[in-house]
Amino acid sequence: MELLYLELDALTQLRKRAEKELITEARQHREYRIVKSCPGLGPIRTAKLLAIVVTPYRFANKRGFWSYCGLAIVMRSSSDWVRTRGGEWIKAPVQQMHGLNRNFNRTLKHIFKGAATTVISRAEDETAMPALCEASRWRDEAEPGEADNRPRCPGSSPKCDIFSRPKCDIFDRR
């Protein structure tokens, strides 16, 4: 049992040293300061993010990047047709949202989910959350007759979509 504790101590020191070297290497890139300014992304998460993504320019747009991270909202339907009372088949009017995409980079999803959890847990009380949601609002109302099935932040205005757009956007800084 004592050998396991010795091994754990050695691995803990090795981890700390590796984290320091990772941060030192990441600080050499100008993108480090930009990405680190995002809420919830500390030095370790930022360094991991930069190491994996390398450059955001390889993605055509934000949607491609979020899909790569596993944070793209997917509309899936198993039945596009509905039977009316008269027995006719018509196309279903509303697509339902069925979660996030299934093919993604696991580490990046872990980084962004951890950052979101950090931001939410640091909100000291429930009154801070609606203000955060209002600050992140970016989309107008849904068109008349259009269903709006996006996820919402609980306890805030119905227009809030905190998870639809990050507060920090590296794509706008080309």
Rosetta constraint file for C-alpha pairs under 8 A:
AtomPair CA 1 CA 5 HARMONIC 6.68 0.50
AtomPair CA 2 CA 6 HARMONIC 6.33 0.50
AtomPair CA 3 CA 7 HARMONIC 6.16 0.50
AtomPair CA 4 CA 8 HARMONIC 6.11 0.50
AtomPair CA 5 CA 9 HARMONIC 6.17 0.50
AtomPair CA 6 CA 10 HARMONIC 6.27 0.50
AtomPair CA 7 CA 11 HARMONIC 6.13 0.50
AtomPair CA 8 CA 12 HARMONIC 6.07 0.50
AtomPair CA 9 CA 13 HARMONIC 6.37 0.50
AtomPair CA 10 CA 14 HARMONIC 6.19 0.50
AtomPair CA 11 CA 15 HARMONIC 6.01 0.50
AtomPair CA 12 CA 16 HARMONIC 6.35 0.50
AtomPair CA 13 CA 17 HARMONIC 6.27 0.50
AtomPair CA 14 CA 18 HARMONIC 6.10 0.50
AtomPair CA 15 CA 19 HARMONIC 6.12 0.50
AtomPair CA 16 CA 20 HARMONIC 6.28 0.50
AtomPair CA 17 CA 21 HARMONIC 6.30 0.50
AtomPair CA 18 CA 22 HARMONIC 6.04 0.50
AtomPair CA 19 CA 23 HARMONIC 6.17 0.50
AtomPair CA 19 CA 44 HARMONIC 6.94 0.50
AtomPair CA 20 CA 24 HARMONIC 6.10 0.50
AtomPair CA 21 CA 25 HARMONIC 6.12 0.50
AtomPair CA 22 CA 26 HARMONIC 6.14 0.50
AtomPair CA 22 CA 44 HARMONIC 7.63 0.50
AtomPair CA 22 CA 47 HARMONIC 6.42 0.50
AtomPair CA 22 CA 48 HARMONIC 7.98 0.50
AtomPair CA 23 CA 27 HARMONIC 6.09 0.50
AtomPair CA 23 CA 43 HARMONIC 6.38 0.50
AtomPair CA 23 CA 44 HARMONIC 6.52 0.50
AtomPair CA 23 CA 47 HARMONIC 5.88 0.50
AtomPair CA 24 CA 28 HARMONIC 7.01 0.50
AtomPair CA 25 CA 29 HARMONIC 7.81 0.50
AtomPair CA 26 CA 32 HARMONIC 6.29 0.50
AtomPair CA 26 CA 46 HARMONIC 7.97 0.50
AtomPair CA 26 CA 47 HARMONIC 5.26 0.50
AtomPair CA 26 CA 50 HARMONIC 7.17 0.50
AtomPair CA 26 CA 51 HARMONIC 7.82 0.50
AtomPair CA 27 CA 32 HARMONIC 5.81 0.50
AtomPair CA 27 CA 33 HARMONIC 7.66 0.50
AtomPair CA 28 CA 32 HARMONIC 7.72 0.50
AtomPair CA 30 CA 34 HARMONIC 7.38 0.50
AtomPair CA 31 CA 35 HARMONIC 6.11 0.50
AtomPair CA 31 CA 50 HARMONIC 7.98 0.50
AtomPair CA 32 CA 36 HARMONIC 5.87 0.50
AtomPair CA 32 CA 46 HARMONIC 6.76 0.50
AtomPair CA 32 CA 47 HARMONIC 7.32 0.50
AtomPair CA 32 CA 50 HARMONIC 7.39 0.50
AtomPair CA 33 CA 37 HARMONIC 6.24 0.50
AtomPair CA 34 CA 38 HARMONIC 7.49 0.50
AtomPair CA 34 CA 170 HARMONIC 7.31 0.50
AtomPair CA 35 CA 41 HARMONIC 7.48 0.50
AtomPair CA 35 CA 46 HARMONIC 6.38 0.50
AtomPair CA 35 CA 168 HARMONIC 7.40 0.50
AtomPair CA 35 CA 170 HARMONIC 6.94 0.50
AtomPair CA 36 CA 41 HARMONIC 5.64 0.50
AtomPair CA 36 CA 42 HARMONIC 6.06 0.50
AtomPair CA 36 CA 43 HARMONIC 6.62 0.50
AtomPair CA 36 CA 46 HARMONIC 5.76 0.50
AtomPair CA 37 CA 41 HARMONIC 7.36 0.50
AtomPair CA 37 CA 168 HARMONIC 7.38 0.50
AtomPair CA 38 CA 167 HARMONIC 6.80 0.50
AtomPair CA 38 CA 168 HARMONIC 5.01 0.50
AtomPair CA 39 CA 115 HARMONIC 7.15 0.50
AtomPair CA 39 CA 119 HARMONIC 6.48 0.50
AtomPair CA 39 CA 167 HARMONIC 7.52 0.50
AtomPair CA 39 CA 168 HARMONIC 7.62 0.50
AtomPair CA 40 CA 114 HARMONIC 7.60 0.50
AtomPair CA 40 CA 115 HARMONIC 4.13 0.50
AtomPair CA 40 CA 116 HARMONIC 6.33 0.50
AtomPair CA 40 CA 117 HARMONIC 7.87 0.50
AtomPair CA 40 CA 118 HARMONIC 5.49 0.50
AtomPair CA 40 CA 119 HARMONIC 5.32 0.50
AtomPair CA 41 CA 45 HARMONIC 5.57 0.50
AtomPair CA 41 CA 46 HARMONIC 5.80 0.50
AtomPair CA 41 CA 115 HARMONIC 5.54 0.50
AtomPair CA 42 CA 46 HARMONIC 5.96 0.50
AtomPair CA 43 CA 47 HARMONIC 6.06 0.50
AtomPair CA 44 CA 48 HARMONIC 6.20 0.50
AtomPair CA 45 CA 49 HARMONIC 6.01 0.50
AtomPair CA 45 CA 111 HARMONIC 6.04 0.50
AtomPair CA 46 CA 50 HARMONIC 6.16 0.50
AtomPair CA 47 CA 51 HARMONIC 6.13 0.50
AtomPair CA 48 CA 52 HARMONIC 6.25 0.50
AtomPair CA 49 CA 53 HARMONIC 5.98 0.50
AtomPair CA 49 CA 54 HARMONIC 7.94 0.50
AtomPair CA 49 CA 108 HARMONIC 6.68 0.50
AtomPair CA 49 CA 111 HARMONIC 7.37 0.50
AtomPair CA 50 CA 54 HARMONIC 5.25 0.50
AtomPair CA 50 CA 55 HARMONIC 7.57 0.50
AtomPair CA 52 CA 108 HARMONIC 7.70 0.50
AtomPair CA 56 CA 65 HARMONIC 7.61 0.50
AtomPair CA 56 CA 170 HARMONIC 7.48 0.50
AtomPair CA 56 CA 171 HARMONIC 6.92 0.50
AtomPair CA 57 CA 171 HARMONIC 7.89 0.50
AtomPair CA 59 CA 64 HARMONIC 5.82 0.50
AtomPair CA 59 CA 65 HARMONIC 5.92 0.50
AtomPair CA 60 CA 64 HARMONIC 6.36 0.50
AtomPair CA 61 CA 65 HARMONIC 6.71 0.50
AtomPair CA 61 CA 171 HARMONIC 7.58 0.50
AtomPair CA 62 CA 66 HARMONIC 6.21 0.50
AtomPair CA 62 CA 171 HARMONIC 6.79 0.50
AtomPair CA 63 CA 67 HARMONIC 6.08 0.50
AtomPair CA 63 CA 72 HARMONIC 7.01 0.50
AtomPair CA 64 CA 68 HARMONIC 6.19 0.50
AtomPair CA 65 CA 69 HARMONIC 6.29 0.50
AtomPair CA 66 CA 70 HARMONIC 6.20 0.50
AtomPair CA 66 CA 71 HARMONIC 5.11 0.50
AtomPair CA 66 CA 72 HARMONIC 5.40 0.50
AtomPair CA 67 CA 71 HARMONIC 5.62 0.50
AtomPair CA 67 CA 72 HARMONIC 4.54 0.50
AtomPair CA 67 CA 101 HARMONIC 6.77 0.50
AtomPair CA 67 CA 104 HARMONIC 6.85 0.50
AtomPair CA 68 CA 103 HARMONIC 7.60 0.50
AtomPair CA 68 CA 104 HARMONIC 5.09 0.50
AtomPair CA 68 CA 105 HARMONIC 6.15 0.50
AtomPair CA 69 CA 104 HARMONIC 5.49 0.50
AtomPair CA 69 CA 105 HARMONIC 5.47 0.50
AtomPair CA 69 CA 106 HARMONIC 7.39 0.50
AtomPair CA 69 CA 108 HARMONIC 5.31 0.50
AtomPair CA 69 CA 109 HARMONIC 5.17 0.50
AtomPair CA 70 CA 100 HARMONIC 6.46 0.50
AtomPair CA 70 CA 101 HARMONIC 5.60 0.50
AtomPair CA 70 CA 102 HARMONIC 6.81 0.50
AtomPair CA 70 CA 103 HARMONIC 6.73 0.50
AtomPair CA 70 CA 104 HARMONIC 4.60 0.50
AtomPair CA 70 CA 105 HARMONIC 6.58 0.50
AtomPair CA 70 CA 106 HARMONIC 7.59 0.50
AtomPair CA 70 CA 108 HARMONIC 7.83 0.50
AtomPair CA 70 CA 109 HARMONIC 5.78 0.50
AtomPair CA 71 CA 100 HARMONIC 5.74 0.50
AtomPair CA 71 CA 101 HARMONIC 6.75 0.50
AtomPair CA 71 CA 109 HARMONIC 7.11 0.50
AtomPair CA 72 CA 100 HARMONIC 5.39 0.50
AtomPair CA 72 CA 101 HARMONIC 5.70 0.50
AtomPair CA 73 CA 97 HARMONIC 7.18 0.50
AtomPair CA 73 CA 98 HARMONIC 7.55 0.50
AtomPair CA 73 CA 99 HARMONIC 5.71 0.50
AtomPair CA 73 CA 100 HARMONIC 4.63 0.50
AtomPair CA 73 CA 101 HARMONIC 6.39 0.50
AtomPair CA 74 CA 97 HARMONIC 6.22 0.50
AtomPair CA 74 CA 98 HARMONIC 5.94 0.50
AtomPair CA 74 CA 99 HARMONIC 5.75 0.50
AtomPair CA 74 CA 100 HARMONIC 5.42 0.50
AtomPair CA 74 CA 101 HARMONIC 5.75 0.50
AtomPair CA 75 CA 95 HARMONIC 6.60 0.50
AtomPair CA 75 CA 96 HARMONIC 6.09 0.50
AtomPair CA 75 CA 97 HARMONIC 4.72 0.50
AtomPair CA 75 CA 98 HARMONIC 5.60 0.50
AtomPair CA 75 CA 99 HARMONIC 7.53 0.50
AtomPair CA 76 CA 95 HARMONIC 7.51 0.50
AtomPair CA 76 CA 96 HARMONIC 6.97 0.50
AtomPair CA 76 CA 97 HARMONIC 6.74 0.50
AtomPair CA 76 CA 98 HARMONIC 5.89 0.50
AtomPair CA 77 CA 95 HARMONIC 6.87 0.50
AtomPair CA 77 CA 96 HARMONIC 7.06 0.50
AtomPair CA 80 CA 91 HARMONIC 5.73 0.50
AtomPair CA 80 CA 92 HARMONIC 5.39 0.50
AtomPair CA 81 CA 89 HARMONIC 6.13 0.50
AtomPair CA 81 CA 90 HARMONIC 5.44 0.50
AtomPair CA 81 CA 91 HARMONIC 4.45 0.50
AtomPair CA 81 CA 92 HARMONIC 5.23 0.50
AtomPair CA 82 CA 89 HARMONIC 5.52 0.50
AtomPair CA 82 CA 90 HARMONIC 5.45 0.50
AtomPair CA 82 CA 91 HARMONIC 6.19 0.50
AtomPair CA 82 CA 92 HARMONIC 5.76 0.50
AtomPair CA 83 CA 87 HARMONIC 5.75 0.50
AtomPair CA 83 CA 88 HARMONIC 5.49 0.50
AtomPair CA 83 CA 89 HARMONIC 4.52 0.50
AtomPair CA 83 CA 90 HARMONIC 6.36 0.50
AtomPair CA 84 CA 88 HARMONIC 5.36 0.50
AtomPair CA 84 CA 89 HARMONIC 6.33 0.50
AtomPair CA 84 CA 90 HARMONIC 7.20 0.50
AtomPair CA 94 CA 147 HARMONIC 6.63 0.50
AtomPair CA 96 CA 149 HARMONIC 6.80 0.50
AtomPair CA 97 CA 149 HARMONIC 6.28 0.50
AtomPair CA 97 CA 150 HARMONIC 7.30 0.50
AtomPair CA 104 CA 109 HARMONIC 7.62 0.50
AtomPair CA 105 CA 109 HARMONIC 6.42 0.50
AtomPair CA 106 CA 110 HARMONIC 6.17 0.50
AtomPair CA 107 CA 111 HARMONIC 6.22 0.50
AtomPair CA 108 CA 112 HARMONIC 6.31 0.50
AtomPair CA 109 CA 113 HARMONIC 5.97 0.50
AtomPair CA 110 CA 114 HARMONIC 5.91 0.50
AtomPair CA 111 CA 115 HARMONIC 6.19 0.50
AtomPair CA 112 CA 116 HARMONIC 6.15 0.50
AtomPair CA 113 CA 117 HARMONIC 6.09 0.50
AtomPair CA 114 CA 118 HARMONIC 6.09 0.50
AtomPair CA 115 CA 119 HARMONIC 6.27 0.50
AtomPair CA 116 CA 120 HARMONIC 6.17 0.50
AtomPair CA 117 CA 121 HARMONIC 5.95 0.50
AtomPair CA 118 CA 122 HARMONIC 6.08 0.50
AtomPair CA 119 CA 123 HARMONIC 6.56 0.50
AtomPair CA 120 CA 129 HARMONIC 7.64 0.50
AtomPair CA 123 CA 128 HARMONIC 5.92 0.50
AtomPair CA 123 CA 129 HARMONIC 6.55 0.50
AtomPair CA 124 CA 128 HARMONIC 6.91 0.50
AtomPair CA 125 CA 129 HARMONIC 7.43 0.50
AtomPair CA 126 CA 130 HARMONIC 7.61 0.50
AtomPair CA 127 CA 131 HARMONIC 7.25 0.50
AtomPair CA 128 CA 132 HARMONIC 6.35 0.50
AtomPair CA 129 CA 133 HARMONIC 6.19 0.50
AtomPair CA 129 CA 155 HARMONIC 7.89 0.50
AtomPair CA 129 CA 156 HARMONIC 7.41 0.50
AtomPair CA 130 CA 134 HARMONIC 6.08 0.50
AtomPair CA 130 CA 155 HARMONIC 6.84 0.50
AtomPair CA 130 CA 156 HARMONIC 4.76 0.50
AtomPair CA 130 CA 157 HARMONIC 7.16 0.50
AtomPair CA 131 CA 135 HARMONIC 6.23 0.50
AtomPair CA 132 CA 136 HARMONIC 6.44 0.50
AtomPair CA 132 CA 162 HARMONIC 7.95 0.50
AtomPair CA 133 CA 137 HARMONIC 6.38 0.50
AtomPair CA 133 CA 153 HARMONIC 7.03 0.50
AtomPair CA 133 CA 156 HARMONIC 6.94 0.50
AtomPair CA 133 CA 157 HARMONIC 7.99 0.50
AtomPair CA 133 CA 160 HARMONIC 5.52 0.50
AtomPair CA 133 CA 161 HARMONIC 6.85 0.50
AtomPair CA 133 CA 162 HARMONIC 5.49 0.50
AtomPair CA 134 CA 157 HARMONIC 7.70 0.50
AtomPair CA 134 CA 160 HARMONIC 6.17 0.50
AtomPair CA 136 CA 160 HARMONIC 7.32 0.50
AtomPair CA 136 CA 161 HARMONIC 7.06 0.50
AtomPair CA 136 CA 162 HARMONIC 5.57 0.50
AtomPair CA 136 CA 165 HARMONIC 7.20 0.50
AtomPair CA 136 CA 166 HARMONIC 7.59 0.50
AtomPair CA 136 CA 167 HARMONIC 6.21 0.50
AtomPair CA 137 CA 159 HARMONIC 7.04 0.50
AtomPair CA 137 CA 160 HARMONIC 5.40 0.50
AtomPair CA 137 CA 161 HARMONIC 5.97 0.50
AtomPair CA 137 CA 162 HARMONIC 6.74 0.50
AtomPair CA 138 CA 161 HARMONIC 7.82 0.50
AtomPair CA 138 CA 165 HARMONIC 7.56 0.50
AtomPair CA 139 CA 159 HARMONIC 7.95 0.50
AtomPair CA 140 CA 159 HARMONIC 7.92 0.50
AtomPair CA 141 CA 159 HARMONIC 7.03 0.50
AtomPair CA 142 CA 146 HARMONIC 6.03 0.50
AtomPair CA 142 CA 147 HARMONIC 7.02 0.50
AtomPair CA 142 CA 148 HARMONIC 5.98 0.50
AtomPair CA 150 CA 161 HARMONIC 7.37 0.50
AtomPair CA 151 CA 161 HARMONIC 6.63 0.50
AtomPair CA 151 CA 163 HARMONIC 7.42 0.50
AtomPair CA 152 CA 158 HARMONIC 6.91 0.50
AtomPair CA 152 CA 159 HARMONIC 7.82 0.50
AtomPair CA 152 CA 160 HARMONIC 6.04 0.50
AtomPair CA 152 CA 161 HARMONIC 5.32 0.50
AtomPair CA 152 CA 162 HARMONIC 7.24 0.50
AtomPair CA 152 CA 163 HARMONIC 7.81 0.50
AtomPair CA 153 CA 160 HARMONIC 6.35 0.50
AtomPair CA 153 CA 161 HARMONIC 6.38 0.50
AtomPair CA 153 CA 162 HARMONIC 6.44 0.50
AtomPair CA 153 CA 163 HARMONIC 7.92 0.50
AtomPair CA 156 CA 160 HARMONIC 6.76 0.50
AtomPair CA 161 CA 165 HARMONIC 7.46 0.50
AtomPair CA 162 CA 166 HARMONIC 7.42 0.50
AtomPair CA 169 CA 173 HARMONIC 7.61 0.50
AtomPair CA 170 CA 174 HARMONIC 7.79 0.50
